[in-house]
């Protein structure tokens, strides 16, 4: 298996250039087709306007969303025109509540989605449903880009966040095209369980699975020396100079993750390298 269709999603001019640049570099390295979806978000719904708002305001917000989508698509086409890639650009208008469903309809037929980091002070509220739409309804693996990170190409050193969960295993399977071509892959196990069938060999079964795919594997067993598992993982990523993290997404319910934080959110907020996720 290889990645032959890459999906990039843009909702904001501020992240468009970086997202397309990274997605283009990856598409070129993989000889893949790049599909770009440019979404103008219509925010006429509860939380933004009251139910009795007049028709003129409703029309104005819809008009603004159409303009946003058109400007995004125009800028995307200009950026891709000289890229030499096989590409396509789609523009659309969505209400915020429908963003996840719309992204999912495109992600279903993509091998991989590339999206900007959804959390941060300068991030629109629509970026979280973009990620979740691709992951959950679209069933596509996702690469979340850090701010100002290295150019996204075929990774040489990969860190795998391994906790034996179904989500982590699905992420590993989805990332096999990257793992097989990497110089090394580190299976990172933080505070492995003291009881159970893998207590004496944490990460051993995954290591064997990957080795049979030609992956050069190392197992790194770490203690939880910091308050959050994600902090230990991020520090280790820097220590080994990894250029991609592979991890499962949202091990708890999304509602609980949103309220309490969770490893997924903390990694996406703070990780300095791209994060490959699947659920």
Secondary structure, DSSP 8 states (H G I E B T S, - for coil): ----EEEEEE--HHHHHHHHHHHHHHHHHHT-EEEEEEEEEE--STTTS-TT--HHHHHHHHHHHHHHHHHHHHHHHHHHTTS-S-EEEEEEEEEGGGHHHHHHHHHTT-SEEEEE-S-STT--THHHHHHHIIIIIS---EEEE-TT----SS-SEEEEE--S-HHHHHHHHHTHHHHHHSSEEEEEEES--SSSTTTTSTTHHHHHHHHTTT--EEEEEE---SSSHHHHHHHHHHHTT-SEEEEE--SS-HHHHHHH-HHHHHHHHH-SS-EEEE-
